[in-house]
Structures are given as C-alpha cells and as structure tokens.
Amino acid sequence: MEAYYNYIKSLHLIFVITWFAGLFYIPRLFIYHIEAGEKKQDEKEVLTSQFRIMERRLWYIITWPSAILATLFALWLLWIMPAWLSQTWMHIKLGFILLLFAYHLKTHQMFLHFQREEPGYTSRYMRIWNEGATLILFAVVFLAILKHSFQWFYGLIGLIGLAFLLMLGIRLYKKIREGRE
C-alpha cells in the first residue's frame, strides 16, 4: 500500500485545494447576494435567483464532494502511516481540521439561510467570515510542511499577525468602497 502513498497524497491535496476553493468563494457569493438585496425589485429578483443557483452548484457540486473526498484520502493516508497519530504536530493539525469542519458546517447553515432568502448577515460580516478559512489553511499547511521543526510560539504570533493584517485589509477595503460611493 505504501507504493500508492504519493498518489493518495496527491489526490488528498487536490481535493483539499478544491474544498478550500469552495470555502473561499461561497462567502464571496453571499456578499454579492446580500448586496443584490439592496437593488431595485426587478434587478434584485434576477440577481438573487442567479446567486442562489451559483451558491447551490458551488456548494453541492464542488465544496461538499471535495470535503468528503479530501477526508477519505486523509483517512487512507493515516491508515498507511498510523505512526503520525502519535505525533504532536498531527494532534494540533487534527484540531485545526475539526475547526475547519465546524467552519464548513456553519457555512452550510449560512448557505441554507441564503437559499431561503433569509441571509441575516451583513456584507462586512461575510468579508470577515471569509478570512476564517484563510487562517485555518495557513495553520494546517505550516503544520503539515514543518512538522517537528515548527516553532509554536512564532507560528502562533504569525497566525495572529496574519489575522490582524486581514482585518486591516477589510477595513481599508471598506474605506475605499465608501469613498467611491
């Protein structure tokens, strides 16, 4: 089975990438959906109908299948390399993966609200929500690549710094947008 390790790892990475693509794009569609709700009635109906279709296709055709396949290939890798389960970096990575699933499930709940035309969120909130997947991605990639050489203190400071920079970017974008209007 170890002869297939690199193939399984490649498939795992491909589906992780497509999973994150869905997680990055769905909040962006939610933002457009929210902003379409502020348009005139005829324009609003056309746009929100189109966004519901786009959201549904992205979520059920790309994001959910990718999450499931990434998980199945990850479990297969752990079955081939069970020693990883005794390593600290893997415990921390699995903690972030649990956080990723919580993020995914909460996003699914949001998706269902948007499908019923009950968003209940502001576009600013969705811009901030969108960065959650980014922070988890950074943490998981650094853990997976650096493993034992990872210096936890600097990694935590880097993650906090990244979160701070993302929030500054969101605020700057808001000011630029308000200046245009």
Contact map, one row per residue, 1 for C-alpha under 8 A:
1111100000000000000000000000000000000000000000000000000000000000000000000000000100000000000000000000000000000000000000000000000000000000000000000000000000000000000000000000000000000
1111100000000000000000000000000000000000000000000000000000000000000000000000000100000000000000000000000000000000000000000000000000000000000000000000000000000000000000000000000000000
1111110000000000000000000000000000000000000000000000000000000000000000000000000000000000000000000000000000000000000000000000000000000000000000000000000000000000000000000000000000000
1111111100000000000000000000000000000000000000000000000000000000000000000000000000000000000000000000000000000000000000000000000000000000000000000000000000000000000000000000000000000
1111111110000000000000000000000000000000000000000000000000000000000000000000100100000000000000000000000000000000000000000000000000000000000000000000000000000000000000000000000000000
0011111111000000000000000000000000000000000000000000000000000000000000000000000000000000000000000000000000000000000000000000000000000000000000000000000000000000000000000000000000000
0001111111100000000000000000000000000000000000000000000000000000000000000000000000000000000000000000000000000000000000000000000000000000000000000000000000000000000000000000000000000
0001111111110000000000000000000000000000000000000000000000000000000000001001100000000000000000000000000000000000000000000000000000000000000000000000000000000000000000000000000000000
0000111111111000000000000000000000000000000000000000000000000000000000001100100000000000000000000000000000000000000000000000000000000000000000000000000000000000000000000000000000000
0000011111111100000000000000000000000000000000000000000000000000000000000000000000000000000000000000000000000000000000000000000000000000000000000000000000000000000000000000000000000
0000001111111110000000000000000000000000000000000000000000000000000001001000000000000000000000000000000000000000000000000000000000000000000000000000000000000000000000000000000000000
0000000111111111000000000000000000000000000000000000000000000000000011101100000000000000000000000000000000000000000000000000000000000000000000000000000000000000000000000000000000000
0000000011111111100000000000000000000000000000000000000000000000000001000000000000000000000000000000000000000000000000000000000000000000000000000000000000000000000000000000000000000
0000000001111111110000000000000000000000000000000000000000000000000001000000000000000000000000000000000000000000000000000000000000000000000000000000000000000000000000000000000000000
0000000000111111111000000000000000000000000000000000000000000000011011000000000000000000000000000000000000000000000000000000000000000000000000000000000000000000000000000000000000000
0000000000011111111100000000000000000000000000000000000000000000011001000000000000000000000000000000000000000000000000000000000000000000000000000000000000000000000000000000000000000
0000000000001111111110000000000000000000000000000000000000000000000000000000000000000000000000000000000000000000000000000000000000000000000000000000000000000000000000000000000000000
0000000000000111111111000000000000000000000000000000000000000110010000000000000000000000000000000000000000000000000000000000000000000000000000000000000000000000000000000000000000000
0000000000000011111111100000000000000000000000000000000000000111111001000000000000000000000000000000000000000000000000000000000000000000000000000000000000000000000000000000000000000
0000000000000001111111110000000000000000000000000000000000000010000000000000000000000000000000000000000000000000000000000000000000001000000000000000000000000000000000000000000000000
0000000000000000111111111000000000000000000000000000000000000010000000000000000000000000000000000000000000000000000000000000000000000000000000000000000000000000000000000000000000000
0000000000000000011111111100000000000000000000000000000001100110000000000000000000000000000000000000000000000000000000000000000000000000000000000000000000000000000000000000000000000
0000000000000000001111111110000000000000000000000000000000000010000000000000000000000000000000000000000100000000000000000000000001001000000000000000000000000000000000000000000000000
0000000000000000000111111111000000000000000000000000000000000000000000000000000000000000000000000000000000000000000000000000000001001100000000000000000000000000000000000000000000000
0000000000000000000011111111100000000000000000000000000000000000000000000000000000000000000000000000000000000000000000000000000000000000000000000000000000000000000000000000000000000
0000000000000000000001111111110000000000000000000000001001100000000000000000000000000000000000000000000000000000000000000000000000000000000000000000000000000000000000000000000000000
0000000000000000000000111111111000000000000000000000000000000000000000000000000000000000000000000000000000000000000000000000011011000000000000000000000000000000000000000000000000000
0000000000000000000000011111111100000000000000000000000000000000000000000000000000000000000000000000000000000000000000000000011001000000000000000000000000000000000000000000000000000
0000000000000000000000001111111110000000000000000010011000000000000000000000000000000000000000000000000000000000000000000000000000000000000000000000000000000000000000000000000000000
0000000000000000000000000111111111000000000000000010001000000000000000000000000000000000000000000000000000000000010000000010010000000000000000000000000000000000000000000000000000000
0000000000000000000000000011111111100000000000000000000000000000000000000000000000000000000000000000000000000000000000000110011000000000000000000000000000000000000000000000000000000
0000000000000000000000000001111111110000000000000010000000000000000000000000000000000000000000000000000000000000000000000010000000000000000000000000000000000000000000000000000000000
0000000000000000000000000000111111111000000000110011000000000000000000000000000000000000000000000000000000000000010000000000000000000000000000000000000000000000000000000000000000000
0000000000000000000000000000011111111100000000000000000000000000000000000000000000000000000000000000000000000000000000101110000000000000000000000000000000000000000000000000000000000
0000000000000000000000000000001111111110000000000000000000000000000000000000000000000000000000000000000000000000000000000010000000000000000000000000000000000000000000000000000000000
0000000000000000000000000000000111111110001100110000000000000000000000000000000000000000000000000000000000000000000000000000000000000000000000000000000000000000000000000000000000000
0000000000000000000000000000000011111110000100010000000000000000000000000000000000000000000000000000000000000000000000000000000000000000000000000000000000000000000000000000000000000
0000000000000000000000000000000001111111000100000000000000000000000000000000000000000000000000000000000000000000000000000000000000000000000000000000000000000000000000000000000000000
0000000000000000000000000000000000111111101100000000000000000000000000000000000000000000000000000000000000000000000000000000000000000000000000000000000000000000000000000000000000000
0000000000000000000000000000000000000111111100000000000000000000000000000000000000000000000000000000000000000000000000000000000000000000000000000000000000000000000000000000000000000
0000000000000000000000000000000000000011111110000000000000000000000000000000000000000000000000000000000000000000000000000000000000000000000000000000000000000000000000000000000000000
0000000000000000000000000000000000000001111111000000000000000000000000000000000000000000000000000000000000000000000000000000000000000000000000000000000000000000000000000000000000000
0000000000000000000000000000000000010011111111100000000000000000000000000000000000000000000000000000000000000000000000000000000000000000000000000000000000000000000000000000000000000
0000000000000000000000000000000000011111111111110000000000000000000000000000000000000000000000000000000000000000000000000000000000000000000000000000000000000000000000000000000000000
0000000000000000000000000000000000000000111111111000000000000000000000000000000000000000000000000000000000000000000000000000000000000000000000000000000000000000000000000000000000000
0000000000000000000000000000000000000000011111111100000000000000000000000000000000000000000000000000000000000000000000000000000000000000000000000000000000000000000000000000000000000
0000000000000000000000000000000010010000001111111110000000000000000000000000000000000000000000000000000000000000000000000000000000000000000000000000000000000000000000000000000000000
0000000000000000000000000000000010011000000111111111000000000000000000000000000000000000000000000000000000000000000000000000000000000000000000000000000000000000000000000000000000000
0000000000000000000000000000000000000000000011111111100000000000000000000000000000000000000000000000000000000000000000000000000000000000000000000000000000000000000000000000000000000
0000000000000000000000000000000000000000000001111111110000000000000000000000000000000000000000000000000000000000000000000000000000000000000000000000000000000000000000000000000000000
0000000000000000000000000000110110000000000000111111111000000000000000000000000000000000000000000000000000000000000000000000000000000000000000000000000000000000000000000000000000000
0000000000000000000000000000000010000000000000011111111100000000000000000000000000000000000000000000000000000000011000000000000000000000000000000000000000000000000000000000000000000
0000000000000000000000000000000000000000000000001111111110000000000000000000000000000000000000000000000000000000000000000000000000000000000000000000000000000000000000000000000000000
0000000000000000000000000000100000000000000000000111111111000000000000000000000000000000000000000000000000000000000000000000000000000000000000000000000000000000000000000000000000000
0000000000000000000000000100110000000000000000000011111111100000000000000000000000000000000000000000000000000010000000000000000000000000000000000000000000000000000000000000000000000
0000000000000000000000000000000000000000000000000001111111111000000000000000000000000000000000000000000000000000001000000000000000000000000000000000000000000000000000000000000000000
0000000000000000000000000000000000000000000000000000111111111100000000000000000000000000000000000000000000000000000000000000000000000000000000000000000000000000000000000000000000000
0000000000000000000001000100000000000000000000000000011111111110000000000000000000000000000000000000000000000000000000000000000000000000000000000000000000000000000000000000000000000
0000000000000000000001000100000000000000000000000000001111111111000000000000000000000000000000000000000000000000000000000000000000000000000000000000000000000000000000000000000000000
0000000000000000000000000000000000000000000000000000000111111111100000000000000000000000000000000000000000000000000000000000000000000000000000000000000000000000000000000000000000000
0000000000000000000000000000000000000000000000000000000111111111100000000000000000000000000000000000000000000000000000000000000000000000000000000000000000000000000000000000000000000
0000000000000000011001000000000000000000000000000000000011111111110000000000000000000000000000000000000000000000000000000000000000000000000000000000000000000000000000000000000000000
0000000000000000011111100000000000000000000000000000000001111111111000000000000000000000000000000000000000000000000000000000000000000000000000000000000000000000000000000000000000000
0000000000000000001000000000000000000000000000000000000000111111111100000000000000000000000000000000000000000000000000000000000000000000000000000000000000000000000000000000000000000
0000000000000000001000000000000000000000000000000000000000011111111110000000000000000000000000000000000000000000000000000000000000000000000000000000000000000000000000000000000000000
0000000000000011011000000000000000000000000000000000000000000111111111000000000000000000000000000000000000000000000000000000000000000000000000000000000000000000000000000000000000000
0000000000000011001000000000000000000000000000000000000000000011111111100000000000000000000000000000000000000000000000000000000000000000000000000000000000000000000000000000000000000
0000000000000000000000000000000000000000000000000000000000000001111111110000000000000000000000000000000000000000000000000000000000000000000000000000000000000000000000000000000000000
0000000000010010000000000000000000000000000000000000000000000000111111111000000000000000000000000000000000000000000000000000000000000000000000000000000000000000000000000000000000000
0000000000111111001000000000000000000000000000000000000000000000011111111100000000000000000000000000000000000000000000000000000000000000000000000000000000000000000000000000000000000
0000000000010000000000000000000000000000000000000000000000000000001111111110000000000000000000000000000000000000000000000000000000000000000000000000000000000000000000000000000000000
0000000000000000000000000000000000000000000000000000000000000000000111111111000000000000000000000000000000000000000000000000000000000000000000000000000000000000000000000000000000000
0000000110110000000000000000000000000000000000000000000000000000000011111111100000000000000000000000000000000000000000000000000000000000000000000000000000000000000000000000000000000
0000000010010000000000000000000000000000000000000000000000000000000001111111110000000000000000000000000000000000000000000000000000000000000000000000000000000000000000000000000000000
0000000000000000000000000000000000000000000000000000000000000000000000111111111000000000000000000000000000000000000000000000000000000000000000000000000000000000000000000000000000000
0000000100000000000000000000000000000000000000000000000000000000000000011111111100000000000000000000000000000000000000000000000000000000000000000000000000000000000000000000000000000
0000100110000000000000000000000000000000000000000000000000000000000000001111111110000000000000000000000000000000000000000000000000000000000000000000000000000000000000000000000000000
0000000000000000000000000000000000000000000000000000000000000000000000000111111111011000000000000000000000000000000000000000000000000000000000000000000000000000000000000000000000000
0000000000000000000000000000000000000000000000000000000000000000000000000011111111000000000000000000000000000000000000000000000000000000000000000000000000000000000000000000000000000
1100100000000000000000000000000000000000000000000000000000000000000000000001111111000000000000000000000000000000000000000000000000000000000000000000000000000000000000000000000000000
0000000000000000000000000000000000000000000000000000000000000000000000000000111111110000000000000000000000000000000000000000000000000000000000000000000000000000000000000000000000000
0000000000000000000000000000000000000000000000000000000000000000000000000000011111111100000000000000000000000000000000000000000000000000000000000000000000000000000000000000000000000
0000000000000000000000000000000000000000000000000000000000000000000000000000000011111110000000000000000000000000000000000000000000000000000000000000000000000000000000000000000000000
0000000000000000000000000000000000000000000000000000000000000000000000000000010011111110010000000000000000000000000000000000000000000000000000000000000000000000000000000000000000000
0000000000000000000000000000000000000000000000000000000000000000000000000000010001111110011000000000000000000000000000000000000000000000000000000000000000000000000000000000000000000
0000000000000000000000000000000000000000000000000000000000000000000000000000000001111111011000000000000000000000000000000000000000000000000000000000000000000000000000000000000000000
0000000000000000000000000000000000000000000000000000000000000000000000000000000000111111111000000000000000000000000000000000000000000000000000000000000000000000000000000000000000000
0000000000000000000000000000000000000000000000000000000000000000000000000000000000000111111100000000000000000000000000000000000000000000000000000000000000000000000000000000000000000
0000000000000000000000000000000000000000000000000000000000000000000000000000000000000011111110000000000000000000000000000000000000000000000000110011000000000000000000000000000000000
0000000000000000000000000000000000000000000000000000000000000000000000000000000000011111111111000000000000000000000000000000000000000000000000110010000000000000000000000000000000000
0000000000000000000000000000000000000000000000000000000000000000000000000000000000001111111111100000000000000000000000000000000000000000000000000000000000000000000000000000000000000
0000000000000000000000000000000000000000000000000000000000000000000000000000000000000001111111110000000000000000000000000000000000000000000000100000000000000000000000000000000000000
0000000000000000000000000000000000000000000000000000000000000000000000000000000000000000111111111000000000000000000000000000000000000000001100110000000000000000000000000000000000000
0000000000000000000000000000000000000000000000000000000000000000000000000000000000000000011111111100000000000000000000000000000000000000000000000000000000000000000000000000000000000
0000000000000000000000000000000000000000000000000000000000000000000000000000000000000000001111111110000000000000000000000000000000000000000000000000000000000000000000000000000000000
0000000000000000000000000000000000000000000000000000000000000000000000000000000000000000000111111111000000000000000000000000000000000001001100000000000000000000000000000000000000000
0000000000000000000000000000000000000000000000000000000000000000000000000000000000000000000011111111100000000000000000000000000000000001000100000000000000000000000000000000000000000
0000000000000000000000000000000000000000000000000000000000000000000000000000000000000000000001111111110000000000000000000000000000000000000000000000000000000000000000000000000000000
0000000000000000000000000000000000000000000000000000000000000000000000000000000000000000000000111111111000000000000000000000000000000001000000000000000000000000000000000000000000000
0000000000000000000000000000000000000000000000000000000000000000000000000000000000000000000000011111111100000000000000000000000000001001000000000000000000000000000000000000000000000
0000000000000000000000000000000000000000000000000000000000000000000000000000000000000000000000001111111110000000000000000000000000000000000000000000000000000000000000000000000000000
0000000000000000000000000000000000000000000000000000000000000000000000000000000000000000000000000111111111000000000000000000000000000000000000000000000000000000000000000000000000000
0000000000000000000000000000000000000000000000000000000000000000000000000000000000000000000000000011111111100000000000000000000000011000000000000000000000000000000000000000000000000
0000000000000000000000100000000000000000000000000000000000000000000000000000000000000000000000000001111111110000000000000000000000000000000000000000000000000000000000000000000000000
0000000000000000000000000000000000000000000000000000000000000000000000000000000000000000000000000000111111111000000000000000000000000000000000000000000000000000000000000000000000000
0000000000000000000000000000000000000000000000000000000000000000000000000000000000000000000000000000011111111100000000000000000000000000000000000000000000000000000000000000000000000
0000000000000000000000000000000000000000000000000000000000000000000000000000000000000000000000000000001111111110000000000000000000000000000000000000000000000000000000000000000000000
0000000000000000000000000000000000000000000000000000000000000000000000000000000000000000000000000000000111111111000000000000000000000000000000000000000000000000000000000000000000000
0000000000000000000000000000000000000000000000000000000000000000000000000000000000000000000000000000000011111111100000000000000000000000000000000000000000000000000000000000000000000
0000000000000000000000000000000000000000000000000000000000000000000000000000000000000000000000000000000001111111110000100000000000000000000000000000000000000000000000000000000000000
0000000000000000000000000000000000000000000000000000001000000000000000000000000000000000000000000000000000111111111000000000000000000000000000000000000000000000000000000000000000000
0000000000000000000000000000000000000000000000000000000000000000000000000000000000000000000000000000000000011111111100000000000000000000000000000000000000000000000000000000000000000
0000000000000000000000000000000000000000000000000000000000000000000000000000000000000000000000000000000000001111111111110000000000000000000000000000000000000000000000000000000000000
0000000000000000000000000000010010000000000000000001000000000000000000000000000000000000000000000000000000000111111111100000000000000000000000000000000000000000000000000000000000000
0000000000000000000000000000000000000000000000000001000100000000000000000000000000000000000000000000000000000011111111000000000000000000000000000000000000000000000000000000000000000
0000000000000000000000000000000000000000000000000000000000000000000000000000000000000000000000000000000000000001111111100000000000000000000000000000000000000000000000000000000000000
0000000000000000000000000000000000000000000000000000000000000000000000000000000000000000000000000000000000000000111111100000000000000000000000000000000000000000000000000000000000000
0000000000000000000000000000000000000000000000000000000000000000000000000000000000000000000000000000000000000000111111110000000000000000000000000000000000000000000000000000000000000
0000000000000000000000000000000001000000000000000000000000000000000000000000000000000000000000000000000000000100110111111000000000000000000000000000000000000000000000000000000000000
0000000000000000000000000000000000000000000000000000000000000000000000000000000000000000000000000000000000000000100001111100000000000000000000000000000000000000000000000000000000000
0000000000000000000000000000000001000000000000000000000000000000000000000000000000000000000000000000000000000000000000111110110000000000000000000000000000000000000000000000000000000
0000000000000000000000000000001001000000000000000000000000000000000000000000000000000000000000000000000000000000000000011111110000000000000000000000000000000000000000000000000000000
0000000000000000000000000000011101100000000000000000000000000000000000000000000000000000000000000000000000000000000000001111111000000000000000000000000000000000000000000000000000000
0000000000000000000000000000000000000000000000000000000000000000000000000000000000000000000000000000000000000000000000000111111100000000000000000000000000000000000000000000000000000
0000000000000000000000000000000000000000000000000000000000000000000000000000000000000000000000000000000000000000000000001111111110000000000000000000000000000000000000000000000000000
0000000000000000000000000011011000000000000000000000000000000000000000000000000000000000000000000000000000000000000000001111111111000000000000000000000000000000000000000000000000000
0000000000000000000000000011001000000000000000000000000000000000000000000000000000000000000000000000000000000000000000000011111111100000000000000000000000000000000000000100000000000
0000000000000000000000000000000000000000000000000000000000000000000000000000000000000000000000000000000000000000000000000001111111110000000000000000000000000000000000100100000000000
0000000000000000000000000010000000000000000000000000000000000000000000000000000000000000000000000000000000000000000000000000111111110000000000000000000000000000000000000000000000000
0000000000000000000000110011000000000000000000000000000000000000000000000000000000000000000000000000000000000000000000000000011111111100000000000000000000000000000000000000000000000
0000000000000000000000000000000000000000000000000000000000000000000000000000000000000000000000000000000000000000000000000000001111111110000000000000000000000000001001000000000000000
0000000000000000000000000000000000000000000000000000000000000000000000000000000000000000000000000000001000000000000000000000000111111111000000000000000000000000000000000000000000000
0000000000000000000100110000000000000000000000000000000000000000000000000000000000000000000000000001001000000000000000000000000001111111100000000000000000000000000000000000000000000
0000000000000000000000010000000000000000000000000000000000000000000000000000000000000000000000000000000000000000000000000000000001111111110000000000000000000000000000000000000000000
0000000000000000000000000000000000000000000000000000000000000000000000000000000000000000000000000000000000000000000000000000000000111111111000000000000000000010011000000000000000000
0000000000000000000000000000000000000000000000000000000000000000000000000000000000000000000000011011000000000000000000000000000000011111111100000000000000000000000000000000000000000
0000000000000000000000000000000000000000000000000000000000000000000000000000000000000000000000000000000000000000000000000000000000001111111110000000000000000000000000000000000000000
0000000000000000000000000000000000000000000000000000000000000000000000000000000000000000000000000000000000000000000000000000000000000111111111000000000000000010000000000000000000000
0000000000000000000000000000000000000000000000000000000000000000000000000000000000000000000010010000000000000000000000000000000000000011111111100000000000000010000000000000000000000
0000000000000000000000000000000000000000000000000000000000000000000000000000000000000000000010011000000000000000000000000000000000000001111111110000000000000000000000000000000000000
0000000000000000000000000000000000000000000000000000000000000000000000000000000000000000000000000000000000000000000000000000000000000000111111111000000000000000000000000000000000000
0000000000000000000000000000000000000000000000000000000000000000000000000000000000000000000000000000000000000000000000000000000000000000011111111110010000000000000000000000000000000
0000000000000000000000000000000000000000000000000000000000000000000000000000000000000000110110000000000000000000000000000000000000000000001111111110010000000000000000000000000000000
0000000000000000000000000000000000000000000000000000000000000000000000000000000000000000110010000000000000000000000000000000000000000000000111111110000000000000000000000000000000000
0000000000000000000000000000000000000000000000000000000000000000000000000000000000000000000000000000000000000000000000000000000000000000000011111110000000000000000000000000000000000
0000000000000000000000000000000000000000000000000000000000000000000000000000000000000000000000000000000000000000000000000000000000000000000001111111110000000000000000000000000000000
0000000000000000000000000000000000000000000000000000000000000000000000000000000000000000110000000000000000000000000000000000000000000000000001111111110000000000000000000000000000000
0000000000000000000000000000000000000000000000000000000000000000000000000000000000000000100000000000000000000000000000000000000000000000000000000111110000000000000000000000000000000
0000000000000000000000000000000000000000000000000000000000000000000000000000000000000000000000000000000000000000000000000000000000000000000000000111111000000000000000000000000000000
0000000000000000000000000000000000000000000000000000000000000000000000000000000000000000000000000000000000000000000000000000000000000000000001100111111100100000000000000000000000000
0000000000000000000000000000000000000000000000000000000000000000000000000000000000000000000000000000000000000000000000000000000000000000000000000000111111100000000000000000000000000
0000000000000000000000000000000000000000000000000000000000000000000000000000000000000000000000000000000000000000000000000000000000000000000000000000011111110000000000000000000000000
0000000000000000000000000000000000000000000000000000000000000000000000000000000000000000000000000000000000000000000000000000000000000000000000000000001111111000000000000000000000000
0000000000000000000000000000000000000000000000000000000000000000000000000000000000000000000000000000000000000000000000000000000000000000000000000000001111111100000000000000000000000
0000000000000000000000000000000000000000000000000000000000000000000000000000000000000000000000000000000000000000000000000000000000000000000000000000011111111110000000000000000000000
0000000000000000000000000000000000000000000000000000000000000000000000000000000000000000000000000000000000000000000000000000000000000000000000000000000111111111000000000000000000000
0000000000000000000000000000000000000000000000000000000000000000000000000000000000000000000000000000000000000000000000000000000000000000000000000000000011111111100000000000000000000
0000000000000000000000000000000000000000000000000000000000000000000000000000000000000000000000000000000000000000000000000000000000000000000000000000000001111111110000000000000000000
0000000000000000000000000000000000000000000000000000000000000000000000000000000000000000000000000000000000000000000000000000000000000010011000000000000000111111111000000000000000000
0000000000000000000000000000000000000000000000000000000000000000000000000000000000000000000000000000000000000000000000000000000000000000000000000000000000011111111100000000000000000
0000000000000000000000000000000000000000000000000000000000000000000000000000000000000000000000000000000000000000000000000000000000000000000000000000000000001111111110000000000000000
0000000000000000000000000000000000000000000000000000000000000000000000000000000000000000000000000000000000000000000000000000000000000010000000000000000000000111111111000000000000000
0000000000000000000000000000000000000000000000000000000000000000000000000000000000000000000000000000000000000000000000000000000000100010000000000000000000000011111111100000000000000
0000000000000000000000000000000000000000000000000000000000000000000000000000000000000000000000000000000000000000000000000000000000000000000000000000000000000001111111110000000000000
0000000000000000000000000000000000000000000000000000000000000000000000000000000000000000000000000000000000000000000000000000000000000000000000000000000000000000111111111000000000000
0000000000000000000000000000000000000000000000000000000000000000000000000000000000000000000000000000000000000000000000000000000000100000000000000000000000000000011111111100000000000
0000000000000000000000000000000000000000000000000000000000000000000000000000000000000000000000000000000000000000000000000000000100000000000000000000000000000000001111111110000000000
0000000000000000000000000000000000000000000000000000000000000000000000000000000000000000000000000000000000000000000000000000000000000000000000000000000000000000000111111111000000000
0000000000000000000000000000000000000000000000000000000000000000000000000000000000000000000000000000000000000000000000000000000000000000000000000000000000000000000011111111100000000
0000000000000000000000000000000000000000000000000000000000000000000000000000000000000000000000000000000000000000000000000000001100000000000000000000000000000000000001111111110000000
0000000000000000000000000000000000000000000000000000000000000000000000000000000000000000000000000000000000000000000000000000000000000000000000000000000000000000000000111111111000000
0000000000000000000000000000000000000000000000000000000000000000000000000000000000000000000000000000000000000000000000000000000000000000000000000000000000000000000000011111111100000
0000000000000000000000000000000000000000000000000000000000000000000000000000000000000000000000000000000000000000000000000000000000000000000000000000000000000000000000001111111110000
0000000000000000000000000000000000000000000000000000000000000000000000000000000000000000000000000000000000000000000000000000000000000000000000000000000000000000000000000111111111000
0000000000000000000000000000000000000000000000000000000000000000000000000000000000000000000000000000000000000000000000000000000000000000000000000000000000000000000000000011111111100
0000000000000000000000000000000000000000000000000000000000000000000000000000000000000000000000000000000000000000000000000000000000000000000000000000000000000000000000000001111111110
0000000000000000000000000000000000000000000000000000000000000000000000000000000000000000000000000000000000000000000000000000000000000000000000000000000000000000000000000000111111111
0000000000000000000000000000000000000000000000000000000000000000000000000000000000000000000000000000000000000000000000000000000000000000000000000000000000000000000000000000011111111
0000000000000000000000000000000000000000000000000000000000000000000000000000000000000000000000000000000000000000000000000000000000000000000000000000000000000000000000000000001111111
0000000000000000000000000000000000000000000000000000000000000000000000000000000000000000000000000000000000000000000000000000000000000000000000000000000000000000000000000000000111111
0000000000000000000000000000000000000000000000000000000000000000000000000000000000000000000000000000000000000000000000000000000000000000000000000000000000000000000000000000000011111
